[in-house]
Amino acid sequence: MVQYLSPRLDASFAALSDATRRGVLEQLGRGDASITELAEKFQMTLTGMKKHVAVLEQAGLVTTRKIGRVRTCQLGPRRLEEETAWLESYRQRWDERFDELDRVVEELTRKEKSDDSRNR
């Protein structure tokens, strides 16, 4: 099996693999929020939310800034272009495979109809 070395992809997909972190990204897409606000929204402890935010921040998906005692989160500068390109390459492969499967099914259907009409 070929393994590709892309720490950035690994970090992104690891961050996106968790439903809470995806929810945090959706929430931040609507506007900046403090860690306290996020913790309340997702009904979790501050410590738990800080860990989720740290994973997102490490992947470059979220940035934080501290003003006084409040740490505010916002969407990071990354636009997931590399991840989108990786997913798109697999989508194209699957589309090609399904197109080929459609052709096989169509050919078998035609053959079956032809055989049925000969047997009548």
Phi, psi and chi 1 to 4 in degrees:
 res  aa     phi    psi   chi1   chi2   chi3   chi4
   1 MET       -  132.2  175.9 -170.8 -122.4      -
   2 VAL   -81.8  133.9  176.6      -      -      -
   3 GLN  -115.4  132.8  -69.5 -172.8  -12.5      -
   4 TYR  -100.4  135.7  -61.5   96.5      -      -
   5 LEU   -93.9  102.4  -62.5  175.5      -      -
   6 SER  -143.2   85.7 -179.5      -      -      -
   7 PRO   -57.7  -31.4  -18.3   25.9      -      -
   8 ARG   -66.0  -45.6 -177.0  172.4  157.4  168.1
   9 LEU   -62.3  -44.8  -88.6  179.0      -      -
  10 ASP   -57.7  -46.2  -67.8  -13.8      -      -
  11 ALA   -64.6  -40.7      -      -      -      -
  12 SER   -65.1  -50.1  -64.8      -      -      -
  13 PHE   -67.6  -33.0  -74.9  122.5      -      -
  14 ALA   -64.3  -42.3      -      -      -      -
  15 ALA   -66.5  -40.1      -      -      -      -
  16 LEU   -79.8   -9.3  -64.9  170.6      -      -
  17 SER   -73.3  -13.1   69.4      -      -      -
  18 ASP  -103.9  130.6 -177.0   85.3      -      -
  19 ALA   -61.4  -37.6      -      -      -      -
  20 THR   -63.9  -43.9  -61.4      -      -      -
  21 ARG   -65.7  -37.4  -69.7 -168.7  -73.6  -91.9
  22 ARG   -63.4  -39.3  -69.1 -169.8  -54.4  -87.9
  23 GLY   -63.9  -39.6      -      -      -      -
  24 VAL   -61.1  -43.8  167.6      -      -      -
  25 LEU   -62.0  -41.6  -70.4  175.7      -      -
  26 GLU   -61.7  -44.0  -74.2 -178.9   33.6      -
  27 GLN   -62.6  -44.1 -172.1   67.1   33.5      -
  28 LEU   -70.4  -21.8  -65.8  177.2      -      -
  29 GLY   -65.9  -22.2      -      -      -      -
  30 ARG   -88.1  -19.4  -65.5 -176.8 -164.5  105.6
  31 GLY   158.1  160.2      -      -      -      -
  32 ASP   -61.4  154.2  -61.9   -4.9      -      -
  33 ALA  -152.5  150.6      -      -      -      -
  34 SER   -79.9  161.4   70.4      -      -      -
  35 ILE   -61.3  -36.3  -70.4 -177.5      -      -
  36 THR   -62.1  -45.1  -58.0      -      -      -
  37 GLU   -62.4  -42.4  -68.2  167.3  -24.8      -
  38 LEU   -64.7  -42.6  -68.1  170.6      -      -
  39 ALA   -60.8  -42.4      -      -      -      -
  40 GLU   -65.2  -44.3  -71.1  171.5    1.5      -
  41 LYS   -59.8  -40.2  169.2   86.7  175.8  156.7
  42 PHE   -98.3    9.7  -68.5   92.0      -      -
  43 GLN    50.2   55.9  -60.3  175.3  -11.1      -
  44 MET  -138.5  171.1   60.8  179.9    6.7      -
  45 THR   -73.6  159.8   64.9      -      -      -
  46 LEU   -60.1  -41.2  -76.9  173.4      -      -
  47 THR   -61.2  -44.4  -57.4      -      -      -
  48 GLY   -62.2  -43.8      -      -      -      -
  49 MET   -67.9  -37.9 -176.3   51.9   69.3      -
  50 LYS   -58.8  -39.1  -75.9  179.1 -172.2  176.5
  51 LYS   -65.6  -43.0  -70.8  179.1 -178.3 -179.7
  52 HIS   -62.7  -44.8  -77.7  -63.2      -      -
  53 VAL   -64.0  -37.7  167.8      -      -      -
  54 ALA   -62.1  -40.6      -      -      -      -
  55 VAL   -63.5  -45.1  171.0      -      -      -
  56 LEU   -64.4  -38.4  -68.7  166.3      -      -
  57 GLU   -68.1  -41.3 -163.5  168.5   21.0      -
  58 GLN   -62.2  -33.6 -171.7  174.0   22.2      -
  59 ALA   -80.8   -5.9      -      -      -      -
  60 GLY    81.3   11.9      -      -      -      -
  61 LEU   -87.8  -19.4  -58.8  172.9      -      -
  62 VAL  -137.5  145.1  166.6      -      -      -
  63 THR  -120.6  152.6   58.5      -      -      -
  64 THR  -129.0  154.2   61.6      -      -      -
  65 ARG  -141.4  143.3   65.9 -178.7 -176.2  -81.0
  66 LYS  -106.9  124.3 -170.4  170.2 -176.6  178.1
  67 ILE  -123.4  108.4  -58.8  171.6      -      -
  68 GLY    67.0 -122.6      -      -      -      -
  69 ARG   -99.3    1.3  -63.1 -179.0   63.4 -170.0
  70 VAL  -105.5  126.5  177.2      -      -      -
  71 ARG  -101.4  115.9 -176.8  165.2  -65.4  -80.7
  72 THR  -100.2  139.0  -57.5      -      -      -
  73 CYS  -110.9  147.0  -54.0      -      -      -
  74 GLN  -147.3  162.4   62.1 -173.4   23.2      -
  75 LEU   -59.8  142.2  -71.7  178.9      -      -
  76 GLY   -80.9  179.3      -      -      -      -
  77 PRO   -77.5  -15.1   27.9  -34.1      -      -
  78 ARG   -69.5  139.5  -62.8 -116.3  -14.3  -93.5
  79 ARG  -112.0    7.8  -61.3 -179.7   64.7  113.1
  80 LEU    62.4   30.6  -60.4  174.4      -      -
  81 GLU   -64.4  -44.7  -77.7  119.4   -3.8      -
  82 GLU   -63.0  -40.7 -175.3 -179.9   -7.9      -
  83 GLU   -66.8  -41.4  -64.9   77.7    1.3      -
  84 THR   -63.0  -42.6  -58.9      -      -      -
  85 ALA   -63.3  -40.8      -      -      -      -
  86 TRP   -63.1  -47.0 -173.5   87.1      -      -
  87 LEU   -63.9  -40.3  -71.3  168.7      -      -
  88 GLU   -62.8  -37.8  179.1   60.6   20.5      -
  89 SER   -63.1  -38.0   70.9      -      -      -
  90 TYR   -73.4  -35.9  -81.9   92.0      -      -
  91 ARG   -61.4  -42.2 -171.3 -163.0   61.3   74.9
  92 GLN   -63.5  -41.6  -72.4  174.9   -2.0      -
  93 ARG   -61.2  -44.0  -71.1  179.0 -163.3  167.2
  94 TRP   -66.7  -39.2  -80.9  106.6      -      -
  95 ASP   -59.1  -43.9  -77.6  -10.5      -      -
  96 GLU   -62.1  -42.5  -69.6  167.2    4.6      -
  97 ARG   -65.1  -41.8  -71.4  179.4  179.4 -177.4
  98 PHE   -67.6  -36.4  -77.2  123.8      -      -
  99 ASP   -61.8  -42.7  -70.8  -15.0      -      -
 100 GLU   -64.5  -42.2 -178.7   60.0   31.4      -
 101 LEU   -61.3  -41.6 -179.3   59.9      -      -
 102 ASP   -59.0  -41.7  -74.6  -15.8      -      -
 103 ARG   -63.9  -41.1  -75.6 -171.0  -72.6  -84.0
 104 VAL   -64.7  -46.3  168.2      -      -      -
 105 VAL   -62.4  -42.9  168.1      -      -      -
 106 GLU   -61.1  -44.0 -169.0  175.2  -63.8      -
 107 GLU   -64.3  -43.3  178.8   61.7   31.4      -
 108 LEU   -64.5  -38.7  -70.5  172.1      -      -
 109 THR   -64.2  -44.9  -57.7      -      -      -
 110 ARG   -61.0  -42.5  -94.0 -162.4  -48.4  -88.5
 111 LYS   -64.7  -41.8 -175.2  177.3  178.7 -171.2
 112 GLU   -63.2  -43.7 -173.6  176.2  -72.7      -
 113 LYS   -64.1  -39.9  -75.5 -178.8 -178.0  178.2
 114 SER   -64.4  -43.4  173.8      -      -      -
 115 ASP   -64.4  -39.0  -70.5  -12.9      -      -
 116 ASP   -64.1  -41.5  -77.3  -11.6      -      -
 117 SER   -70.5  -28.7   62.7      -      -      -
 118 ARG   -72.2  -34.2  -77.7 -172.6 -149.2  149.5
 119 ASN   -80.2   -4.3  -68.4  -26.2      -      -
 120 ARG   -87.5      -  -71.4 -177.4 -175.8 -176.1
